[in-house]
Amino acid sequence: MEKNVSPITIIFILLFCVFISGCISSQDSGKGTLQLTSSPSGAEVYLDNQFQGSTPSSITNVEQGNHTLEFRYPGYQSWSAGISVPSGTSHFFAALAPFSNTQVLHDISPATTTTPKITIRASRDTMIVGNSIVFSGTCVGCDKVVLTLFGPGKYLSGVSLDQQNVNEGGSWSYTWNPGQSIQSGSYIIVAEDARKTTSGRVEFSVVGGGEVSITSSSFSVAKGDSVRFSGRCTTGAQNVLLVLYGPERYSSGVEMGTLSVMADKTWSFKYILEAAMPTGVYTMYVYDVPRTASSTTQFTVGYASDS
C-alpha cells in the first residue's frame, strides 16, 4: 500500500535542499579564510608583506593559491613561510622563538640586547616627480636599516629600496630619486631593523607627471557680470591656483584664490567682475600646487559681444 506524503513534509524537504545548496555554494566561493594564532599572542601578521593586524586574527576573502605569511613579535625571531590557500577556512599557528644568548656576544652590555628602536622622517611632505627626497632617522640597537616603499603602481605590494648602515651616532640617511617613472599619489616608506623586530614608517605624497586644464564659460564678459572657469588636474595635486593677468593693476598678476581638486580630478570657479574693472583682454592662468603644470585661457572685458 502506497503512503501519501504530506505537503508539510514536502516543503521541509525542499527548504532543506535549498539550505544545503546555499552552504555548498558559499563554500565554493573561490575565496579562503585564514584563522591565525601565535605564541606569544599579539604578534604582527603580514600577508604578502601587507600588515593584517595582530594575533589572534582572521583574514577573509583571500585569493586561492600561493601566498607569503609572516609573524613578527619584538624580541622574537620572525616566523615566515610560503603557504597555499584553498577555499574555505585554514588554521595557522606560529610558535615564535626568542633571541637566545648564543646569538649575541657574552661580553656585551645589557643595553645592547634590548629591542631596537627606529625613527624615520622625510625631508618633505610632498615630492615633485623628477625631484629627490631624503629619508633619515635613528636606530638604537641595530647596525642596518632596511627600507621598503609602498604606493601605487609597481609599489603596491612593497619594493625594497635599500639597506642603510647605521653610523656610530645611531643615525642613518638615504636619498631617493626615482626620476620620471614614478606615479603621483600617496606613499609609505617603512624602515625596519635587519631582523625585522621593530619598524617605523612615514607617509608622503608625490605630485606631477600630469596636466592641468582650464576653460571659460564666456570669452566676452560685461563689467559686473560673472564668468565661470573650470578644468581638470591629473598631476595628483589636491589644489589649483588661479592668477589673473590684464590691464593696469592686473599687469603683474592678481591671485584669484586656491581651489580644491574634486575626487573626479575636476575643479570650478565662478568669478564676478568688478564694475570698475578696466576694459581690455585678460588671461587667466591655472597652476597645480606646487606648480608642476599650468594652462591659460583668455577673455575680454567691456567690449561688445560678437553676437
C-alpha positions in Angstrom: 0.0 0.0 0.0 1.5 3.4 -1.0 1.8 6.0 1.7 0.8 9.6 0.9 3.5 12.2 1.8 2.0 15.3 3.5 2.5 18.8 2.0 4.4 19.9 5.1 6.9 17.1 4.6 7.5 18.1 1.0 8.0 21.8 2.0 10.5 20.8 4.7 12.5 18.6 2.2 12.6 21.5 -0.4 13.8 24.0 2.3 16.5 21.6 3.4 17.8 21.2 -0.2 17.9 24.9 -0.6 19.8 25.3 2.7 22.4 22.6 1.7 22.8 24.1 -1.8 23.5 27.6 -0.2 26.1 26.1 2.1 27.8 24.3 -0.8 27.7 27.5 -2.9 29.2 29.6 -0.1 32.0 27.1 0.4 32.8 27.1 -3.3 33.1 30.9 -3.5 36.7 30.6 -4.5 38.0 32.7 -1.5 39.8 31.5 1.6 39.7 32.5 5.2 42.8 32.3 7.5 42.5 31.8 11.2 45.8 32.9 12.8 47.2 32.4 16.3 50.6 32.5 17.8 52.7 32.1 20.9 53.2 34.6 22.3 49.9 36.2 21.3 49.8 39.7 19.9 52.3 39.0 17.1 52.0 41.3 14.0 50.7 39.4 10.9 51.9 40.2 7.3 50.3 38.5 4.3 52.3 39.1 1.1 54.2 41.9 3.0 50.9 43.7 3.9 50.1 44.3 7.6 46.9 42.5 8.6 46.7 43.1 12.4 47.8 41.2 15.4 47.1 37.6 16.6 44.6 36.2 17.3 43.1 37.4 14.0 41.2 36.3 10.9 41.8 37.3 7.3 38.9 36.8 5.0 38.4 36.9 1.2 42.0 35.6 0.5 42.6 34.6 -3.1 43.3 30.9 -3.6 46.9 30.0 -4.4 50.4 30.7 -3.1 51.0 33.5 -0.6 53.7 34.5 1.9 52.7 34.6 5.6 54.8 36.2 8.3 54.5 36.7 12.1 56.6 39.3 13.9 57.0 40.0 17.7 59.5 42.3 19.4 62.4 40.2 20.9 61.5 37.1 19.0 62.6 35.6 15.7 60.2 36.2 12.9 58.2 33.3 11.5 57.8 33.3 7.7 56.6 30.6 5.3 55.1 30.2 1.8 51.5 28.9 2.2 48.9 27.5 -0.3 45.4 28.9 0.4 42.4 26.7 -0.6 38.8 27.7 -0.4 37.2 27.6 3.0 38.9 28.1 6.3 42.6 27.3 7.1 44.3 27.5 10.5 47.9 28.6 11.0 49.8 28.7 14.3 53.3 30.1 14.8 55.5 29.4 17.8 58.0 32.3 17.8 61.4 31.6 19.3 63.0 34.3 21.4 66.5 35.5 20.5 68.9 33.4 22.6 72.0 34.5 24.4 74.1 32.4 21.9 73.0 34.9 19.2 74.9 37.8 20.8 78.4 38.1 22.3 78.6 37.3 26.0 80.6 40.3 26.9 78.3 43.0 25.5 76.4 45.3 27.9 72.7 44.6 28.7 71.7 47.8 26.9 72.7 46.4 23.5 70.4 43.3 23.9 67.2 45.4 24.1 64.7 45.6 21.3 65.9 48.0 18.6 64.1 51.4 18.3 63.8 53.0 15.0 62.7 56.6 14.0 62.2 57.8 10.4 61.3 61.1 8.8 61.0 62.5 5.3 62.7 65.8 4.1 59.4 66.9 2.6 55.7 66.0 2.8 55.2 66.4 -1.0 57.7 65.3 -3.6 57.5 66.5 -7.2 58.1 63.9 -10.0 61.7 64.2 -11.1 63.0 65.5 -7.8 64.6 63.6 -4.9 63.5 63.1 -1.3 65.7 62.3 1.7 64.7 59.7 4.4 66.6 59.8 7.6 66.3 58.8 11.2 67.9 56.8 14.1 68.2 53.2 15.1 69.2 52.3 18.6 70.3 48.6 18.9 70.9 47.8 15.3 73.6 48.3 12.7 71.5 48.3 9.5 68.1 49.7 8.4 66.0 48.0 5.7 63.8 50.4 3.6 60.6 49.3 1.9 58.3 51.5 -0.2 54.6 51.1 -0.6 52.4 53.1 -3.0 50.6 53.0 -6.4 51.7 51.1 -9.4 54.7 48.7 -9.0 55.0 49.7 -5.3 51.5 48.3 -4.4 52.9 45.2 -2.7 56.1 46.9 -1.5 59.5 47.3 -3.1 62.8 47.1 -1.1 64.7 50.2 -1.8 68.0 49.8 0.1 69.8 48.7 3.3 71.4 51.6 5.1 74.3 51.3 7.6 73.7 53.0 10.9 76.7 55.2 11.9 78.4 55.3 15.3 75.9 58.0 16.5 72.9 55.8 15.7 71.8 57.8 12.7 71.2 56.8 9.1 70.1 58.6 5.8 69.0 57.7 2.3 68.4 59.8 -0.8 65.8 58.5 -3.2 65.4 59.8 -6.8 63.2 57.6 -9.0 63.3 60.0 -11.9 60.2 60.4 -14.1 58.9 56.8 -13.8 57.0 57.2 -10.5 53.3 57.8 -10.4 51.6 60.6 -8.4 49.7 59.5 -5.3 50.3 58.7 -1.6 53.2 56.6 -0.4 54.5 55.0 2.8 58.2 54.3 3.5 58.9 51.6 6.1 62.2 51.3 8.0 63.0 48.0 9.8 66.0 46.6 11.5 67.7 43.6 9.7 65.9 41.1 11.9 62.5 42.8 11.4 61.8 43.0 15.1 60.7 46.6 15.0 59.8 49.2 12.4 58.9 52.9 11.8 57.0 54.5 8.9 56.3 57.9 7.4 53.8 59.0 4.7 54.4 61.4 1.9 52.8 62.3 -1.4 54.1 62.5 -5.0 52.8 65.3 -7.3 53.5 65.8 -11.0 53.6 63.8 -14.3 50.2 65.0 -15.4 48.3 68.1 -16.8 46.1 70.9 -15.6 43.5 72.4 -17.9 41.2 75.5 -17.9 38.1 76.6 -20.0 36.0 79.7 -19.7 32.2 79.8 -19.9 32.4 83.0 -22.0 35.1 84.8 -23.9 33.5 88.3 -23.8 32.2 89.5 -20.5 30.5 92.7 -19.5 31.6 94.6 -16.4 29.7 93.5 -13.3 28.8 90.1 -14.9 30.2 86.7 -13.9 32.2 84.1 -15.8 32.9 80.5 -14.7 36.3 78.9 -15.1 36.7 75.1 -14.9 39.0 72.3 -15.8 40.9 69.1 -14.8 44.0 68.4 -12.8 45.8 65.0 -13.3 49.1 65.7 -11.5 47.9 64.3 -8.2 47.8 67.8 -6.6 45.0 68.4 -4.2 44.7 72.1 -5.1 45.0 74.5 -8.1 45.9 78.2 -8.0 44.2 80.8 -10.3 46.1 84.0 -11.3 44.6 86.8 -13.5 46.7 89.0 -15.8 45.3 92.0 -17.7 45.5 95.8 -18.0 46.6 98.3 -15.2 46.7 96.7 -11.8 46.4 93.2 -13.3 49.6 93.6 -15.3 51.7 91.9 -12.6 49.0 89.2 -11.9 46.3 89.1 -9.2 45.7 85.8 -7.4 42.1 84.7 -7.5 42.5 82.0 -4.9 43.4 78.4 -4.3 40.7 75.8 -5.2 40.3 72.2 -4.2 40.5 69.5 -6.8 37.5 67.1 -6.6 37.7 63.3 -6.4 37.0 63.1 -10.1 40.0 65.4 -10.7 37.9 68.5 -11.7 37.8 72.0 -10.3 35.5 75.0 -10.9 35.5 78.7 -10.0 32.9 81.5 -10.5 34.4 85.0 -10.9 32.2 88.1 -10.6 33.8 91.1 -12.4 34.1 94.4 -10.7 32.0 97.3 -12.2 35.2 99.4 -12.4 37.3 96.7 -14.0 39.4 98.1 -16.8 38.4 97.3 -20.3 40.8 95.0 -22.2 42.0 91.5 -22.8 42.6 89.2 -19.8 44.5 85.9 -19.3 43.5 83.5 -16.5 46.4 81.2 -15.5 45.8 77.9 -13.6 48.6 76.1 -11.8 48.5 72.9 -9.8 50.0 73.3 -6.3 53.0 73.1 -6.2 53.2 74.4 -9.8 54.3 71.3 -11.8 51.9 72.2 -14.6 49.9 75.1 -15.9 47.4 76.3 -18.5 45.7 79.5 -19.7 42.6 80.9 -21.3 41.7 84.4 -22.5 38.6 86.6 -22.3 37.7 90.2 -22.9 36.0 92.7 -20.6 34.0 95.7 -21.6 33.8 95.1 -25.3 30.6 94.5 -27.2 29.9 90.8 -27.8 30.3 89.5 -31.3 26.8 88.2 -31.2 
